[in-house]
Amino acid sequence: MLELRPTCEHCNRALPPASTEARICSFECTFCAGCVERVLGNVCPNCGGGFAPRPVRPAHDRRGGNFLGHYPASTVVKHRPVDAAAHALFIATLAGVPPDAR
């Protein structure tokens, strides 16, 4: 079950459960689309993987109790701003390697 973390780990921007701006890596590291594009270069600073849009959990029970009310989003904030210079060096080690080959 995805945690649906409440904010961008870099800029701390609010990413509510229905946000289409949330991006996650396979370990659920969560960043806003702007930070993924402008700061991270589609490279997760924690694992080196790429990002995908975070799915939106249904707000209403349409089938079998699988909805936000039964499985609420996390309220735990993981604000870990990325050191841009260090991340640029990390990205350089992955130059030309697409996310699916990292």
N, C-alpha and C positions, 0 to 999 in steps of 0.2 A: 504494500500500500504506500503510495507516494505521500511524503510528509506535507507537501504544499507549503513550503517555507514562506513566511510572511513578507520578507524584504529581500532586496538585492544585497548580496554579500559585500559588494564593493561600495556602492553609493548609498546604501540603506534606503533606497526608494521603496515605497510600499508596493507590494505585489499581492493584492488580494486574491482569493481563490479563483475568481472569474477573470483574472488578468490575462490578456492575450500577449502581453509584453514580457512575461516570464520565460526564461530559458533555463534548461537544466542539462547537466551532463549525466552520464550513466550512474554516478554516485549521488545524484540529486543535489549537487552543488547548484545553487540558484542565483542567477544574475538577471538584470533587466536586459532587454534587447539592445538598448543604447550602449551599455557597458560591454556587452559581448562584441558588438561591432566596432566601437570606437576605442576601447581600452584593451580588451582581451584578444582581439583578432581571432575569435572563434577557437581559442585555446584555453581550456580550463586551467587556472593557476594552481589548482590543487592536485590534478591527476594528469593533465596534458591531453585529455580527450576533447572532443568537440561538443557542441551544444545542439539541442533540439527544442522546439517550442514545448512548454509544459502543458500537458492536457488540462482541460477544465473539468473539474468534478461536478456532476449535476447538482444543482441547488435544490431540486425537488425530487421526492421519491417517485420515480416513474416505474420502477421495477425492483422488487425484492429487497428494499431497504438500502440499496446502493446509492447513497447520496450524501451530500455535505453534512446534513443534520445528523446522520448516523456515523459518519466518518469525517469528523471535523479537520480543518486545516491546522497545522502546527502554529503555535504562538511563540515558539522559540526563535529569537533573532540571532543570526550568525553574521555579525558585521565584522568582516575581515578585509579592510581596504587593501587593494593590491598595490605593491610597489611597482610603479610603471617601468622604471629602469631595469629592475631585476626581471620583470616579466618579459621585457623586450629581449633580454639575453636568453630567456627560456624559449621564447618563440623562435629565435634564431636557430636553436638546436633542432627544431622541427621543420625548418624551411623546406617547403615542397612536399611535405608528408601530409596527405589528406587525413581528415579525422578517422575515416574507416580503416586506415592502415597504421595508426599510432599504437 
